[in-house]
């Protein structure tokens, strides 16, 4: 999960100086470890918050075979799939610090 080793102060400075946007996540259902069980964890995360940015990995674990069923179940549960990003997951936008990096930057 996200923690103090995610970013260094130098990385934050580089992102800001370069006008970059930093997009983080708030759900990692561990699809690489459990190719068949991750959809349940992902659905639990979707129910737990108003806006979930879910990270999945397209690696040869076989986890993506569950994706079509997960998407159908998410939609059936009322989830809206969108390309918009939750503001809480975008702490740096176009080089400006617009959100909290508390607990994410190594000292």
MOJO-V873709 format. One line per field, one symbol per residue. psi: psi as a letter, one per 20 degrees, with the letter a starting at -180 (. if undefined). burial: b if it has 24 or more other ideal C-beta (glycine too) atoms within 12 Angstrom, else e. Layout:
psi=???
burial=???
//
This chain:
psi=rqaijgqrhhgggggghikrpoparjpnjlhhhnhhihhghghgghhirhopoppqpmrliihihigggggghgghijpppqiqpphijmhpolipoiapjpjipq.
burial=eeeeeebeeeebeebeeeeeebebbbbebbbeeeeeebbebbbebbeeeeebbbbbeeeeeebeebbeebeeebeeeebeeeeeeeeebbbbeeeeeeeebeebbee
//
